[in-house]
């Protein structure tokens, strides 16, 4: 219930949605071994980024710095993808409208890089690939929380076999997302 002011379509938001979904669908087409290799090649591995470890040459498709960006378009399952894309779809249009297209692109990637580097610095020796857009989306949601905490969001609340649509302040919807990310 928070329409944009400019009425221009949020092309960057649509582009991010499109590429995340496209890459996830491509991941679905890989067998288990190919998916593992794809994840190690394009996911962000802290120990590789920090120069502690190296990938085998057959997995080194791009520079470790490049994986900071490629990892933002990968997801680890349907719920990971749907959750991230739902929140991006609902909230990013207003922030893109507020910032403008170019500034939104910069803001989105700075948020994603900042979140990724924060996670890397927690355990620089980790050999587990990090994937997902949650950090970049977290930046967008933080901006929304600051700019529109009282905006109303239509939410479907399930009650067993029954469901109820209610409008909840963005403050609570976004707080729920941040708690889920923390858990």
FIKOLZA-1660 file (N, C-alpha, C; in steps of 0.1 Angstrom, whole numbers, plus 5000, padded with zeros to 4 digits):
% residues 183
   i   px   py   pz ch aa at
   1 5008 4988 5000  A  X  N
   1 5000 5000 5000  A  X CA
   1 5009 5013 5000  A  X  C
   2 5020 5012 4993  A  X  N
   2 5029 5024 4993  A  X CA
   2 5033 5026 4978  A  X  C
   3 5024 5032 4970  A  X  N
   3 5028 5033 4956  A  X CA
   3 5040 5043 4954  A  X  C
   4 5047 5041 4943  A  X  N
   4 5059 5049 4940  A  X CA
   4 5054 5063 4936  A  X  C
   5 5062 5073 4937  A  X  N
   5 5058 5086 4934  A  X CA
   5 5060 5089 4919  A  X  C
   6 5070 5083 4913  A  X  N
   6 5073 5087 4899  A  X CA
   6 5065 5079 4888  A  X  C
   7 5059 5068 4892  A  X  N
   7 5052 5059 4883  A  X CA
   7 5060 5053 4872  A  X  C
   8 5074 5054 4873  A  X  N
   8 5083 5047 4864  A  X CA
   8 5084 5033 4869  A  X  C
   9 5085 5023 4860  A  X  N
   9 5087 5009 4864  A  X CA
   9 5101 5008 4871  A  X  C
  10 5102 5000 4881  A  X  N
  10 5115 4998 4888  A  X CA
  10 5123 4988 4880  A  X  C
  11 5130 4992 4870  A  X  N
  11 5136 4983 4861  A  X CA
  11 5148 4976 4867  A  X  C
  12 5155 4982 4876  A  X  N
  12 5166 4975 4883  A  X CA
  12 5160 4964 4892  A  X  C
  13 5150 4967 4899  A  X  N
  13 5144 4956 4907  A  X CA
  13 5139 4945 4899  A  X  C
  14 5132 4948 4888  A  X  N
  14 5128 4937 4878  A  X CA
  14 5140 4929 4873  A  X  C
  15 5151 4936 4870  A  X  N
  15 5163 4930 4865  A  X CA
  15 5169 4920 4875  A  X  C
  16 5170 4925 4887  A  X  N
  16 5175 4916 4898  A  X CA
  16 5166 4904 4900  A  X  C
  17 5153 4906 4900  A  X  N
  17 5144 4895 4901  A  X CA
  17 5146 4885 4890  A  X  C
  18 5146 4890 4878  A  X  N
  18 5148 4882 4866  A  X CA
  18 5160 4873 4866  A  X  C
  19 5172 4880 4869  A  X  N
  19 5184 4873 4869  A  X CA
  19 5185 4863 4880  A  X  C
  20 5180 4866 4892  A  X  N
  20 5181 4856 4903  A  X CA
  20 5172 4844 4900  A  X  C
  21 5160 4846 4894  A  X  N
  21 5152 4835 4890  A  X CA
  21 5158 4827 4879  A  X  C
  22 5163 4834 4869  A  X  N
  22 5170 4827 4857  A  X CA
  22 5182 4818 4862  A  X  C
  23 5190 4824 4871  A  X  N
  23 5202 4816 4875  A  X CA
  23 5197 4804 4884  A  X  C
  24 5187 4806 4892  A  X  N
  24 5182 4795 4900  A  X CA
  24 5176 4784 4891  A  X  C
  25 5169 4788 4881  A  X  N
  25 5164 4778 4871  A  X CA
  25 5175 4770 4864  A  X  C
  26 5186 4778 4861  A  X  N
  26 5197 4771 4855  A  X CA
  26 5204 4761 4865  A  X  C
  27 5204 4765 4878  A  X  N
  27 5209 4756 4888  A  X CA
  27 5201 4744 4889  A  X  C
  28 5188 4745 4888  A  X  N
  28 5179 4733 4888  A  X CA
  28 5182 4723 4877  A  X  C
  29 5188 4728 4866  A  X  N
  29 5191 4719 4855  A  X CA
  29 5204 4712 4857  A  X  C
  30 5211 4714 4868  A  X  N
  30 5224 4708 4870  A  X CA
  30 5222 4695 4878  A  X  C
  31 5231 4685 4875  A  X  N
  31 5231 4674 4884  A  X CA
  31 5238 4677 4897  A  X  C
  32 5238 4668 4907  A  X  N
  32 5244 4671 4920  A  X CA
  32 5259 4675 4919  A  X  C
  33 5267 4669 4911  A  X  N
  33 5281 4672 4909  A  X CA
  33 5283 4685 4902  A  X  C
  34 5275 4688 4892  A  X  N
  34 5276 4701 4885  A  X CA
  34 5272 4712 4894  A  X  C
  35 5261 4710 4902  A  X  N
  35 5257 4721 4911  A  X CA
  35 5267 4724 4921  A  X  C
  36 5274 4713 4927  A  X  N
  36 5284 4716 4937  A  X CA
  36 5296 4724 4930  A  X  C
  37 5300 4720 4918  A  X  N
  37 5311 4727 4911  A  X CA
  37 5306 4742 4908  A  X  C
  38 5294 4743 4904  A  X  N
  38 5289 4757 4901  A  X CA
  38 5289 4765 4914  A  X  C
  39 5285 4760 4925  A  X  N
  39 5284 4767 4937  A  X CA
  39 5298 4771 4942  A  X  C
  40 5308 4762 4941  A  X  N
  40 5322 4765 4945  A  X CA
  40 5328 4774 4935  A  X  C
  41 5324 4774 4922  A  X  N
  41 5330 4783 4913  A  X CA
  41 5325 4798 4914  A  X  C
  42 5312 4799 4917  A  X  N
  42 5306 4812 4917  A  X CA
  42 5301 4817 4930  A  X  C
  43 5301 4809 4940  A  X  N
  43 5298 4813 4954  A  X CA
  43 5310 4820 4960  A  X  C
  44 5307 4827 4970  A  X  N
  44 5318 4835 4977  A  X CA
  44 5324 4826 4988  A  X  C
  45 5336 4822 4987  A  X  N
  45 5343 4813 4997  A  X CA
  45 5353 4822 5004  A  X  C
  46 5350 4825 5017  A  X  N
  46 5359 4834 5025  A  X CA
  46 5373 4831 5024  A  X  C
  47 5377 4819 5026  A  X  N
  47 5392 4816 5026  A  X CA
  47 5398 4817 5013  A  X  C
  48 5391 4816 5002  A  X  N
  48 5396 4818 4989  A  X CA
  48 5397 4833 4986  A  X  C
  49 5387 4841 4990  A  X  N
  49 5387 4855 4988  A  X CA
  49 5399 4861 4996  A  X  C
  50 5402 4856 5007  A  X  N
  50 5412 4862 5016  A  X CA
  50 5426 4856 5012  A  X  C
  51 5427 4848 5002  A  X  N
  51 5440 4842 4998  A  X CA
  51 5446 4831 5007  A  X  C
  52 5438 4826 5016  A  X  N
  52 5442 4815 5025  A  X CA
  52 5442 4802 5017  A  X  C
  53 5432 4800 5010  A  X  N
  53 5430 4787 5002  A  X CA
  53 5429 4791 4987  A  X  C
  54 5431 4781 4979  A  X  N
  54 5429 4783 4964  A  X CA
  54 5419 4772 4959  A  X  C
  55 5411 4776 4949  A  X  N
  55 5403 4766 4943  A  X CA
  55 5411 4758 4933  A  X  C
  56 5407 4745 4931  A  X  N
  56 5414 4738 4920  A  X CA
  56 5412 4745 4907  A  X  C
  57 5421 4744 4898  A  X  N
  57 5420 4752 4885  A  X CA
  57 5407 4750 4878  A  X  C
  58 5402 4737 4878  A  X  N
  58 5390 4735 4870  A  X CA
  58 5377 4742 4876  A  X  C
  59 5378 4746 4889  A  X  N
  59 5367 4754 4895  A  X CA
  59 5369 4769 4895  A  X  C
  60 5381 4773 4891  A  X  N
  60 5384 4788 4891  A  X CA
  60 5379 4794 4878  A  X  C
  61 5366 4797 4878  A  X  N
  61 5360 4803 4866  A  X CA
  61 5361 4818 4865  A  X  C
  62 5361 4825 4877  A  X  N
  62 5362 4839 4878  A  X CA
  62 5371 4842 4890  A  X  C
  63 5375 4855 4891  A  X  N
  63 5384 4859 4902  A  X CA
  63 5376 4858 4915  A  X  C
  64 5383 4855 4926  A  X  N
  64 5376 4855 4939  A  X CA
  64 5368 4868 4942  A  X  C
  65 5373 4879 4938  A  X  N
  65 5366 4892 4940  A  X CA
  65 5353 4892 4932  A  X  C
  66 5353 4886 4920  A  X  N
  66 5341 4885 4912  A  X CA
  66 5330 4877 4919  A  X  C
  67 5333 4867 4927  A  X  N
  67 5323 4859 4934  A  X CA
  67 5315 4867 4944  A  X  C
  68 5321 4878 4948  A  X  N
  68 5313 4887 4957  A  X CA
  68 5300 4890 4950  A  X  C
  69 5300 4893 4937  A  X  N
  69 5289 4897 4929  A  X CA
  69 5281 4885 4924  A  X  C
  70 5287 4875 4919  A  X  N
  70 5280 4864 4913  A  X CA
  70 5272 4856 4924  A  X  C
  71 5278 4856 4936  A  X  N
  71 5271 4849 4947  A  X CA
  71 5257 4856 4951  A  X  C
  72 5256 4869 4948  A  X  N
  72 5244 4876 4951  A  X CA
  72 5232 4872 4942  A  X  C
  73 5235 4864 4932  A  X  N
  73 5224 4860 4922  A  X CA
  73 5221 4845 4924  A  X  C
  74 5227 4839 4933  A  X  N
  74 5225 4824 4935  A  X CA
  74 5217 4822 4947  A  X  C
  75 5210 4811 4947  A  X  N
  75 5201 4807 4959  A  X CA
  75 5202 4792 4962  A  X  C
  76 5200 4789 4974  A  X  N
  76 5202 4775 4978  A  X CA
  76 5190 4766 4978  A  X  C
  77 5179 4771 4974  A  X  N
  77 5167 4763 4974  A  X CA
  77 5155 4772 4971  A  X  C
  78 5143 4765 4969  A  X  N
  78 5131 4773 4965  A  X CA
  78 5127 4783 4976  A  X  C
  79 5128 4779 4989  A  X  N
  79 5124 4788 4999  A  X CA
  79 5133 4800 5001  A  X  C
  80 5146 4798 4999  A  X  N
  80 5156 4808 4999  A  X CA
  80 5153 4818 4988  A  X  C
  81 5151 4813 4976  A  X  N
  81 5148 4822 4964  A  X CA
  81 5134 4829 4966  A  X  C
  82 5124 4822 4970  A  X  N
  82 5110 4828 4971  A  X CA
  82 5111 4839 4982  A  X  C
  83 5117 4835 4994  A  X  N
  83 5117 4845 5005  A  X CA
  83 5124 4858 5001  A  X  C
  84 5136 4857 4995  A  X  N
  84 5143 4869 4991  A  X CA
  84 5136 4877 4980  A  X  C
  85 5131 4870 4970  A  X  N
  85 5125 4877 4959  A  X CA
  85 5111 4883 4963  A  X  C
  86 5104 4877 4972  A  X  N
  86 5092 4883 4977  A  X CA
  86 5094 4896 4984  A  X  C
  87 5104 4896 4993  A  X  N
  87 5107 4909 5000  A  X CA
  87 5113 4919 4990  A  X  C
  88 5121 4915 4981  A  X  N
  88 5126 4924 4971  A  X CA
  88 5115 4930 4963  A  X  C
  89 5105 4922 4958  A  X  N
  89 5094 4926 4950  A  X CA
  89 5085 4936 4958  A  X  C
  90 5083 4934 4971  A  X  N
  90 5074 4942 4979  A  X CA
  90 5080 4956 4982  A  X  C
  91 5093 4956 4985  A  X  N
  91 5099 4968 4991  A  X CA
  91 5109 4976 4982  A  X  C
  92 5115 4969 4972  A  X  N
  92 5126 4976 4965  A  X CA
  92 5121 4987 4956  A  X  C
  93 5108 4986 4951  A  X  N
  93 5104 4996 4941  A  X CA
  93 5104 5010 4947  A  X  C
  94 5100 5011 4960  A  X  N
  94 5100 5024 4966  A  X CA
  94 5114 5030 4968  A  X  C
  95 5123 5021 4972  A  X  N
  95 5137 5026 4974  A  X CA
  95 5143 5029 4960  A  X  C
  96 5141 5022 4950  A  X  N
  96 5146 5025 4937  A  X CA
  96 5140 5038 4932  A  X  C
  97 5127 5040 4935  A  X  N
  97 5120 5053 4931  A  X CA
  97 5127 5065 4939  A  X  C
  98 5129 5063 4952  A  X  N
  98 5135 5073 4960  A  X CA
  98 5150 5077 4955  A  X  C
  99 5158 5067 4953  A  X  N
  99 5172 5069 4949  A  X CA
  99 5174 5072 4935  A  X  C
 100 5166 5067 4926  A  X  N
 100 5168 5068 4912  A  X CA
 100 5175 5055 4908  A  X  C
 101 5175 5052 4895  A  X  N
 101 5180 5039 4889  A  X CA
 101 5194 5037 4892  A  X  C
 102 5203 5046 4888  A  X  N
 102 5217 5045 4890  A  X CA
 102 5221 5044 4905  A  X  C
 103 5216 5053 4913  A  X  N
 103 5219 5052 4927  A  X CA
 103 5214 5040 4934  A  X  C
 104 5203 5035 4929  A  X  N
 104 5198 5022 4935  A  X CA
 104 5207 5010 4932  A  X  C
 105 5212 5010 4919  A  X  N
 105 5221 4999 4916  A  X CA
 105 5234 5000 4925  A  X  C
 106 5239 5012 4927  A  X  N
 106 5251 5014 4935  A  X CA
 106 5247 5009 4950  A  X  C
 107 5236 5014 4955  A  X  N
 107 5232 5011 4968  A  X CA
 107 5230 4996 4970  A  X  C
 108 5224 4990 4961  A  X  N
 108 5221 4975 4962  A  X CA
 108 5234 4967 4963  A  X  C
 109 5243 4970 4954  A  X  N
 109 5256 4963 4954  A  X CA
 109 5265 4967 4965  A  X  C
 110 5265 4979 4970  A  X  N
 110 5273 4983 4982  A  X CA
 110 5267 4976 4994  A  X  C
 111 5254 4975 4995  A  X  N
 111 5248 4967 5006  A  X CA
 111 5252 4952 5005  A  X  C
 112 5251 4947 4994  A  X  N
 112 5255 4933 4992  A  X CA
 112 5270 4930 4995  A  X  C
 113 5279 4939 4990  A  X  N
 113 5293 4938 4993  A  X CA
 113 5296 4939 5008  A  X  C
 114 5289 4949 5014  A  X  N
 114 5291 4952 5028  A  X CA
 114 5287 4940 5037  A  X  C
 115 5275 4934 5033  A  X  N
 115 5271 4922 5041  A  X CA
 115 5280 4910 5039  A  X  C
 116 5284 4908 5026  A  X  N
 116 5293 4897 5023  A  X CA
 116 5306 4898 5031  A  X  C
 117 5312 4910 5030  A  X  N
 117 5325 4912 5037  A  X CA
 117 5323 4911 5052  A  X  C
 118 5312 4915 5058  A  X  N
 118 5310 4913 5072  A  X CA
 118 5310 4899 5075  A  X  C
 119 5303 4891 5067  A  X  N
 119 5303 4876 5069  A  X CA
 119 5317 4870 5067  A  X  C
 120 5324 4874 5057  A  X  N
 120 5337 4869 5055  A  X CA
 120 5346 4872 5067  A  X  C
 121 5345 4884 5072  A  X  N
 121 5354 4888 5084  A  X CA
 121 5351 4880 5097  A  X  C
 122 5339 4875 5097  A  X  N
 122 5335 4867 5109  A  X CA
 122 5343 4854 5109  A  X  C
 123 5346 4848 5098  A  X  N
 123 5354 4836 5097  A  X CA
 123 5361 4836 5084  A  X  C
 124 5373 4842 5083  A  X  N
 124 5381 4842 5071  A  X CA
 124 5386 4829 5066  A  X  C
 125 5386 4819 5075  A  X  N
 125 5390 4806 5072  A  X CA
 125 5380 4796 5066  A  X  C
 126 5367 4801 5066  A  X  N
 126 5356 4793 5061  A  X CA
 126 5358 4789 5047  A  X  C
 127 5356 4776 5044  A  X  N
 127 5356 4771 5030  A  X CA
 127 5343 4768 5025  A  X  C
 128 5333 4773 5032  A  X  N
 128 5319 4770 5027  A  X CA
 128 5314 4782 5018  A  X  C
 129 5310 4779 5006  A  X  N
 129 5305 4790 4997  A  X CA
 129 5293 4797 5003  A  X  C
 130 5293 4810 5002  A  X  N
 130 5282 4818 5006  A  X CA
 130 5274 4822 4993  A  X  C
 131 5261 4820 4994  A  X  N
 131 5253 4824 4982  A  X CA
 131 5240 4831 4987  A  X  C
 132 5235 4839 4979  A  X  N
 132 5222 4845 4982  A  X CA
 132 5222 4861 4981  A  X  C
 133 5211 4866 4980  A  X  N
 133 5209 4881 4978  A  X CA
 133 5205 4887 4992  A  X  C
 134 5205 4879 5002  A  X  N
 134 5200 4884 5015  A  X CA
 134 5207 4897 5020  A  X  C
 135 5220 4898 5019  A  X  N
 135 5227 4910 5023  A  X CA
 135 5223 4922 5016  A  X  C
 136 5222 4921 5002  A  X  N
 136 5218 4933 4994  A  X CA
 136 5204 4936 4997  A  X  C
 137 5195 4926 4998  A  X  N
 137 5181 4929 5001  A  X CA
 137 5180 4935 5015  A  X  C
 138 5188 4930 5024  A  X  N
 138 5188 4936 5038  A  X CA
 138 5191 4951 5038  A  X  C
 139 5200 4955 5029  A  X  N
 139 5202 4969 5028  A  X CA
 139 5190 4977 5023  A  X  C
 140 5183 4971 5013  A  X  N
 140 5171 4977 5008  A  X CA
 140 5160 4978 5018  A  X  C
 141 5159 4967 5026  A  X  N
 141 5149 4967 5036  A  X CA
 141 5152 4976 5048  A  X  C
 142 5165 4978 5051  A  X  N
 142 5169 4988 5061  A  X CA
 142 5165 5002 5056  A  X  C
 143 5168 5005 5043  A  X  N
 143 5164 5018 5038  A  X CA
 143 5149 5020 5039  A  X  C
 144 5141 5009 5036  A  X  N
 144 5127 5010 5036  A  X CA
 144 5122 5013 5051  A  X  C
 145 5128 5006 5060  A  X  N
 145 5125 5007 5074  A  X CA
 145 5127 5021 5079  A  X  C
 146 5138 5027 5074  A  X  N
 146 5141 5041 5078  A  X CA
 146 5131 5051 5071  A  X  C
 147 5128 5049 5059  A  X  N
 147 5120 5058 5051  A  X CA
 147 5105 5056 5053  A  X  C
 148 5101 5044 5055  A  X  N
 148 5086 5041 5055  A  X CA
 148 5082 5031 5066  A  X  C
 149 5086 5034 5079  A  X  N
 149 5083 5025 5089  A  X CA
 149 5068 5023 5092  A  X  C
 150 5060 5033 5089  A  X  N
 150 5046 5032 5091  A  X CA
 150 5037 5028 5079  A  X  C
 151 5044 5026 5068  A  X  N
 151 5037 5021 5056  A  X CA
 151 5030 5008 5059  A  X  C
 152 5018 5006 5054  A  X  N
 152 5011 4993 5056  A  X CA
 152 5014 4983 5045  A  X  C
 153 5016 4971 5050  A  X  N
 153 5019 4959 5041  A  X CA
 153 5008 4949 5043  A  X  C
 154 5002 4945 5032  A  X  N
 154 4992 4935 5032  A  X CA
 154 4998 4921 5033  A  X  C
 155 4995 4914 5044  A  X  N
 155 5001 4902 5048  A  X CA
 155 4991 4891 5049  A  X  C
 156 4994 4879 5044  A  X  N
 156 4985 4867 5045  A  X CA
 156 4989 4860 5058  A  X  C
 157 4981 4859 5068  A  X  N
 157 4983 4852 5080  A  X CA
 157 4976 4839 5080  A  X  C
 158 4983 4827 5080  A  X  N
 158 4976 4814 5080  A  X CA
 158 4971 4810 5094  A  X  C
 159 4959 4806 5095  A  X  N
 159 4953 4800 5107  A  X CA
 159 4948 4786 5104  A  X  C
 160 4957 4777 5104  A  X  N
 160 4953 4763 5100  A  X CA
 160 4947 4762 5086  A  X  C
 161 4935 4759 5086  A  X  N
 161 4928 4758 5073  A  X CA
 161 4923 4771 5068  A  X  C
 162 4923 4781 5076  A  X  N
 162 4918 4794 5073  A  X CA
 162 4930 4804 5072  A  X  C
 163 4928 4814 5064  A  X  N
 163 4938 4825 5063  A  X CA
 163 4931 4838 5064  A  X  C
 164 4939 4848 5068  A  X  N
 164 4934 4862 5069  A  X CA
 164 4944 4871 5063  A  X  C
 165 4939 4880 5055  A  X  N
 165 4947 4891 5049  A  X CA
 165 4945 4903 5059  A  X  C
 166 4957 4908 5064  A  X  N
 166 4956 4920 5072  A  X CA
 166 4968 4929 5069  A  X  C
 167 4966 4942 5072  A  X  N
 167 4976 4952 5069  A  X CA
 167 4984 4954 5082  A  X  C
 168 4997 4953 5080  A  X  N
 168 5006 4954 5092  A  X CA
 168 5016 4965 5088  A  X  C
 169 5020 4972 5098  A  X  N
 169 5031 4982 5096  A  X CA
 169 5044 4976 5091  A  X  C
 170 5050 4983 5082  A  X  N
 170 5063 4978 5076  A  X CA
 170 5073 4975 5087  A  X  C
 171 5073 4982 5098  A  X  N
 171 5082 4980 5109  A  X CA
 171 5082 4966 5114  A  X  C
 172 5070 4960 5115  A  X  N
 172 5068 4947 5120  A  X CA
 172 5072 4936 5110  A  X  C
 173 5068 4939 5097  A  X  N
 173 5071 4929 5087  A  X CA
 173 5086 4928 5084  A  X  C
 174 5092 4939 5084  A  X  N
 174 5107 4940 5082  A  X CA
 174 5114 4934 5094  A  X  C
 175 5109 4937 5106  A  X  N
 175 5115 4932 5118  A  X CA
 175 5115 4917 5118  A  X  C
 176 5104 4911 5113  A  X  N
 176 5102 4896 5112  A  X CA
 176 5113 4891 5102  A  X  C
 177 5115 4898 5091  A  X  N
 177 5126 4893 5082  A  X CA
 177 5139 4894 5088  A  X  C
 178 5143 4904 5095  A  X  N
 178 5156 4905 5101  A  X CA
 178 5158 4895 5112  A  X  C
 179 5147 4891 5119  A  X  N
 179 5148 4881 5129  A  X CA
 179 5151 4867 5122  A  X  C
 180 5144 4865 5112  A  X  N
 180 5146 4852 5104  A  X CA
 180 5160 4851 5099  A  X  C
 181 5166 4862 5094  A  X  N
 181 5179 4862 5089  A  X CA
 181 5189 4860 5100  A  X  C
 182 5187 4865 5112  A  X  N
 182 5195 4863 5123  A  X CA
 182 5195 4848 5128  A  X  C
 183 5183 4843 5128  A  X  N
 183 5182 4828 5132  A  X CA
 183 5189 4820 5122  A  X  C
% end
